[in-house]
Amino acid sequence: MVTYPATSFTTRPAAATHRKMTPLPSTVRRALLMLTASATLFGMMAFSAKIASGRLNGAQVAMIRFAIAILPFMLIGRFRRAAFTFQRIDLLLYRGLFGGVAVLFYFQAIAHIPVGVATLLNYTAPLFSGIFAAIFIGEPIRPRILLPLLVAFSGVALVVLAHAAPGERFGFGLWELVGLTSGVLSGAAVTAIRVARRTESSWSVYASFSLFGLLATAPMAIWGWKTPTAREWIWLSAVGVFSIGAQLLMTYAFRWVETLIAGVVSQLAVIVSMILGAIWLGERITPAIALGSALTIGGVITVMAITSEPRDSAFDEAAEQ
């Protein structure tokens, strides 16, 4: 999900007025460490999904990831009450469907192309969220973002071309397109979140993501279901645990840092997934791939810097994979 958040999981209305506090330097440092750990866990989640999808369908891996993600609010009463307290079911539906299908496409891409490339494509979500925000909620597109957008997409093209198989003219095959589409859908989900957070709690937004994601992935997962082995269950469990851990760390950390800083740190997930893929799966990181990745991440960060505005909440706008 390159995709790419509320101050905390709480039942208080998003529109409530919060007294702003100036965090202590030690608190900010701790929050940055948590963000770093969160991005690392997201990268480890992608790597675990790659291992798990060696024999299993990517949709099945995604469905089990969502099934594990619903456990916190299904098993804990106060979280469940917050999750099912809402005002605009239509906005939660948009967020859940866009986000759920984005993860489905992301995990399908992970199953078929290098995990680092799939993660990079998914984490282009901030490039598209600004476009959707301009179309659907009337936010202006600043001309200054055009150059970093071009740089970012040039980086994507360079990465895809660098890992193309012999005989592929452009390298941008079906699964690369699926991976990039996951980034587009994540960008749409972020726009839905930004509107939903005006009236809905972060738990209800999180629950919609998990429940509708489970529904979105279930048909393909059940159709191609294969009974996981004990080893595969370990990796599937790792996918779910890493995703929950990443979300919880990010939830707390975003209370103390700005959205832009958090968005920059979140790009670490791309680097982590690439490194793990190179070390354990033999996926190549050529100079062209490294350069293309740097251009893409740099372009994404620059777009976020230009379009970033102070907000009272931030959690849900980070990459939720």
Secondary structure as a PSIPRED ss2 file (coil, helix, strand):
# PSIPRED VFORMAT (PSIPRED V4.0)

   1 M C   1.000  0.000  0.000
   2 V C   1.000  0.000  0.000
   3 T C   1.000  0.000  0.000
   4 Y C   1.000  0.000  0.000
   5 P C   1.000  0.000  0.000
   6 A C   1.000  0.000  0.000
   7 T C   1.000  0.000  0.000
   8 S C   1.000  0.000  0.000
   9 F C   1.000  0.000  0.000
  10 T C   1.000  0.000  0.000
  11 T C   1.000  0.000  0.000
  12 R C   1.000  0.000  0.000
  13 P C   1.000  0.000  0.000
  14 A C   1.000  0.000  0.000
  15 A C   1.000  0.000  0.000
  16 A C   1.000  0.000  0.000
  17 T C   1.000  0.000  0.000
  18 H C   1.000  0.000  0.000
  19 R C   1.000  0.000  0.000
  20 K C   1.000  0.000  0.000
  21 M C   1.000  0.000  0.000
  22 T C   1.000  0.000  0.000
  23 P C   1.000  0.000  0.000
  24 L C   1.000  0.000  0.000
  25 P H   0.000  1.000  0.000
  26 S H   0.000  1.000  0.000
  27 T H   0.000  1.000  0.000
  28 V H   0.000  1.000  0.000
  29 R H   0.000  1.000  0.000
  30 R H   0.000  1.000  0.000
  31 A H   0.000  1.000  0.000
  32 L H   0.000  1.000  0.000
  33 L H   0.000  1.000  0.000
  34 M H   0.000  1.000  0.000
  35 L H   0.000  1.000  0.000
  36 T H   0.000  1.000  0.000
  37 A H   0.000  1.000  0.000
  38 S H   0.000  1.000  0.000
  39 A H   0.000  1.000  0.000
  40 T H   0.000  1.000  0.000
  41 L H   0.000  1.000  0.000
  42 F H   0.000  1.000  0.000
  43 G H   0.000  1.000  0.000
  44 M H   0.000  1.000  0.000
  45 M H   0.000  1.000  0.000
  46 A H   0.000  1.000  0.000
  47 F H   0.000  1.000  0.000
  48 S H   0.000  1.000  0.000
  49 A H   0.000  1.000  0.000
  50 K H   0.000  1.000  0.000
  51 I H   0.000  1.000  0.000
  52 A H   0.000  1.000  0.000
  53 S C   1.000  0.000  0.000
  54 G C   1.000  0.000  0.000
  55 R C   1.000  0.000  0.000
  56 L C   1.000  0.000  0.000
  57 N C   1.000  0.000  0.000
  58 G H   0.000  1.000  0.000
  59 A H   0.000  1.000  0.000
  60 Q H   0.000  1.000  0.000
  61 V H   0.000  1.000  0.000
  62 A H   0.000  1.000  0.000
  63 M H   0.000  1.000  0.000
  64 I H   0.000  1.000  0.000
  65 R H   0.000  1.000  0.000
  66 F H   0.000  1.000  0.000
  67 A H   0.000  1.000  0.000
  68 I H   0.000  1.000  0.000
  69 A H   0.000  1.000  0.000
  70 I C   1.000  0.000  0.000
  71 L H   0.000  1.000  0.000
  72 P H   0.000  1.000  0.000
  73 F H   0.000  1.000  0.000
  74 M H   0.000  1.000  0.000
  75 L H   0.000  1.000  0.000
  76 I C   1.000  0.000  0.000
  77 G H   0.000  1.000  0.000
  78 R H   0.000  1.000  0.000
  79 F H   0.000  1.000  0.000
  80 R H   0.000  1.000  0.000
  81 R H   0.000  1.000  0.000
  82 A H   0.000  1.000  0.000
  83 A H   0.000  1.000  0.000
  84 F C   1.000  0.000  0.000
  85 T C   1.000  0.000  0.000
  86 F C   1.000  0.000  0.000
  87 Q C   1.000  0.000  0.000
  88 R C   1.000  0.000  0.000
  89 I H   0.000  1.000  0.000
  90 D H   0.000  1.000  0.000
  91 L H   0.000  1.000  0.000
  92 L H   0.000  1.000  0.000
  93 L H   0.000  1.000  0.000
  94 Y H   0.000  1.000  0.000
  95 R H   0.000  1.000  0.000
  96 G H   0.000  1.000  0.000
  97 L H   0.000  1.000  0.000
  98 F H   0.000  1.000  0.000
  99 G H   0.000  1.000  0.000
 100 G H   0.000  1.000  0.000
 101 V H   0.000  1.000  0.000
 102 A H   0.000  1.000  0.000
 103 V H   0.000  1.000  0.000
 104 L H   0.000  1.000  0.000
 105 F H   0.000  1.000  0.000
 106 Y H   0.000  1.000  0.000
 107 F H   0.000  1.000  0.000
 108 Q H   0.000  1.000  0.000
 109 A H   0.000  1.000  0.000
 110 I H   0.000  1.000  0.000
 111 A H   0.000  1.000  0.000
 112 H H   0.000  1.000  0.000
 113 I C   1.000  0.000  0.000
 114 P C   1.000  0.000  0.000
 115 V H   0.000  1.000  0.000
 116 G H   0.000  1.000  0.000
 117 V H   0.000  1.000  0.000
 118 A H   0.000  1.000  0.000
 119 T H   0.000  1.000  0.000
 120 L H   0.000  1.000  0.000
 121 L H   0.000  1.000  0.000
 122 N H   0.000  1.000  0.000
 123 Y C   1.000  0.000  0.000
 124 T C   1.000  0.000  0.000
 125 A H   0.000  1.000  0.000
 126 P H   0.000  1.000  0.000
 127 L H   0.000  1.000  0.000
 128 F H   0.000  1.000  0.000
 129 S H   0.000  1.000  0.000
 130 G H   0.000  1.000  0.000
 131 I H   0.000  1.000  0.000
 132 F H   0.000  1.000  0.000
 133 A H   0.000  1.000  0.000
 134 A H   0.000  1.000  0.000
 135 I H   0.000  1.000  0.000
 136 F H   0.000  1.000  0.000
 137 I C   1.000  0.000  0.000
 138 G C   1.000  0.000  0.000
 139 E C   1.000  0.000  0.000
 140 P C   1.000  0.000  0.000
 141 I C   1.000  0.000  0.000
 142 R C   1.000  0.000  0.000
 143 P H   0.000  1.000  0.000
 144 R H   0.000  1.000  0.000
 145 I H   0.000  1.000  0.000
 146 L H   0.000  1.000  0.000
 147 L H   0.000  1.000  0.000
 148 P H   0.000  1.000  0.000
 149 L H   0.000  1.000  0.000
 150 L H   0.000  1.000  0.000
 151 V H   0.000  1.000  0.000
 152 A H   0.000  1.000  0.000
 153 F H   0.000  1.000  0.000
 154 S H   0.000  1.000  0.000
 155 G H   0.000  1.000  0.000
 156 V H   0.000  1.000  0.000
 157 A H   0.000  1.000  0.000
 158 L H   0.000  1.000  0.000
 159 V H   0.000  1.000  0.000
 160 V H   0.000  1.000  0.000
 161 L H   0.000  1.000  0.000
 162 A H   0.000  1.000  0.000
 163 H C   1.000  0.000  0.000
 164 A C   1.000  0.000  0.000
 165 A C   1.000  0.000  0.000
 166 P C   1.000  0.000  0.000
 167 G C   1.000  0.000  0.000
 168 E C   1.000  0.000  0.000
 169 R C   1.000  0.000  0.000
 170 F C   1.000  0.000  0.000
 171 G C   1.000  0.000  0.000
 172 F C   1.000  0.000  0.000
 173 G C   1.000  0.000  0.000
 174 L H   0.000  1.000  0.000
 175 W H   0.000  1.000  0.000
 176 E H   0.000  1.000  0.000
 177 L H   0.000  1.000  0.000
 178 V H   0.000  1.000  0.000
 179 G H   0.000  1.000  0.000
 180 L H   0.000  1.000  0.000
 181 T H   0.000  1.000  0.000
 182 S H   0.000  1.000  0.000
 183 G H   0.000  1.000  0.000
 184 V H   0.000  1.000  0.000
 185 L H   0.000  1.000  0.000
 186 S H   0.000  1.000  0.000
 187 G H   0.000  1.000  0.000
 188 A H   0.000  1.000  0.000
 189 A H   0.000  1.000  0.000
 190 V H   0.000  1.000  0.000
 191 T H   0.000  1.000  0.000
 192 A H   0.000  1.000  0.000
 193 I H   0.000  1.000  0.000
 194 R H   0.000  1.000  0.000
 195 V H   0.000  1.000  0.000
 196 A H   0.000  1.000  0.000
 197 R C   1.000  0.000  0.000
 198 R C   1.000  0.000  0.000
 199 T C   1.000  0.000  0.000
 200 E C   1.000  0.000  0.000
 201 S C   1.000  0.000  0.000
 202 S H   0.000  1.000  0.000
 203 W H   0.000  1.000  0.000
 204 S H   0.000  1.000  0.000
 205 V H   0.000  1.000  0.000
 206 Y H   0.000  1.000  0.000
 207 A H   0.000  1.000  0.000
 208 S H   0.000  1.000  0.000
 209 F H   0.000  1.000  0.000
 210 S H   0.000  1.000  0.000
 211 L H   0.000  1.000  0.000
 212 F H   0.000  1.000  0.000
 213 G H   0.000  1.000  0.000
 214 L H   0.000  1.000  0.000
 215 L H   0.000  1.000  0.000
 216 A H   0.000  1.000  0.000
 217 T H   0.000  1.000  0.000
 218 A H   0.000  1.000  0.000
 219 P H   0.000  1.000  0.000
 220 M H   0.000  1.000  0.000
 221 A H   0.000  1.000  0.000
 222 I H   0.000  1.000  0.000
 223 W H   0.000  1.000  0.000
 224 G C   1.000  0.000  0.000
 225 W C   1.000  0.000  0.000
 226 K C   1.000  0.000  0.000
 227 T C   1.000  0.000  0.000
 228 P C   1.000  0.000  0.000
 229 T C   1.000  0.000  0.000
 230 A H   0.000  1.000  0.000
 231 R H   0.000  1.000  0.000
 232 E H   0.000  1.000  0.000
 233 W H   0.000  1.000  0.000
 234 I H   0.000  1.000  0.000
 235 W H   0.000  1.000  0.000
 236 L H   0.000  1.000  0.000
 237 S H   0.000  1.000  0.000
 238 A H   0.000  1.000  0.000
 239 V H   0.000  1.000  0.000
 240 G H   0.000  1.000  0.000
 241 V H   0.000  1.000  0.000
 242 F H   0.000  1.000  0.000
 243 S H   0.000  1.000  0.000
 244 I H   0.000  1.000  0.000
 245 G H   0.000  1.000  0.000
 246 A H   0.000  1.000  0.000
 247 Q H   0.000  1.000  0.000
 248 L H   0.000  1.000  0.000
 249 L H   0.000  1.000  0.000
 250 M H   0.000  1.000  0.000
 251 T H   0.000  1.000  0.000
 252 Y H   0.000  1.000  0.000
 253 A H   0.000  1.000  0.000
 254 F C   1.000  0.000  0.000
 255 R C   1.000  0.000  0.000
 256 W C   1.000  0.000  0.000
 257 V C   1.000  0.000  0.000
 258 E C   1.000  0.000  0.000
 259 T H   0.000  1.000  0.000
 260 L H   0.000  1.000  0.000
 261 I H   0.000  1.000  0.000
 262 A H   0.000  1.000  0.000
 263 G H   0.000  1.000  0.000
 264 V H   0.000  1.000  0.000
 265 V H   0.000  1.000  0.000
 266 S H   0.000  1.000  0.000
 267 Q C   1.000  0.000  0.000
 268 L H   0.000  1.000  0.000
 269 A H   0.000  1.000  0.000
 270 V H   0.000  1.000  0.000
 271 I H   0.000  1.000  0.000
 272 V H   0.000  1.000  0.000
 273 S H   0.000  1.000  0.000
 274 M H   0.000  1.000  0.000
 275 I H   0.000  1.000  0.000
 276 L H   0.000  1.000  0.000
 277 G H   0.000  1.000  0.000
 278 A H   0.000  1.000  0.000
 279 I H   0.000  1.000  0.000
 280 W H   0.000  1.000  0.000
 281 L H   0.000  1.000  0.000
 282 G C   1.000  0.000  0.000
 283 E C   1.000  0.000  0.000
 284 R C   1.000  0.000  0.000
 285 I C   1.000  0.000  0.000
 286 T C   1.000  0.000  0.000
 287 P H   0.000  1.000  0.000
 288 A H   0.000  1.000  0.000
 289 I H   0.000  1.000  0.000
 290 A H   0.000  1.000  0.000
 291 L H   0.000  1.000  0.000
 292 G H   0.000  1.000  0.000
 293 S H   0.000  1.000  0.000
 294 A H   0.000  1.000  0.000
 295 L H   0.000  1.000  0.000
 296 T H   0.000  1.000  0.000
 297 I H   0.000  1.000  0.000
 298 G H   0.000  1.000  0.000
 299 G H   0.000  1.000  0.000
 300 V H   0.000  1.000  0.000
 301 I H   0.000  1.000  0.000
 302 T H   0.000  1.000  0.000
 303 V H   0.000  1.000  0.000
 304 M H   0.000  1.000  0.000
 305 A H   0.000  1.000  0.000
 306 I H   0.000  1.000  0.000
 307 T H   0.000  1.000  0.000
 308 S C   1.000  0.000  0.000
 309 E C   1.000  0.000  0.000
 310 P C   1.000  0.000  0.000
 311 R C   1.000  0.000  0.000
 312 D C   1.000  0.000  0.000
 313 S C   1.000  0.000  0.000
 314 A C   1.000  0.000  0.000
 315 F H   0.000  1.000  0.000
 316 D H   0.000  1.000  0.000
 317 E H   0.000  1.000  0.000
 318 A C   1.000  0.000  0.000
 319 A C   1.000  0.000  0.000
 320 E C   1.000  0.000  0.000
 321 Q C   1.000  0.000  0.000
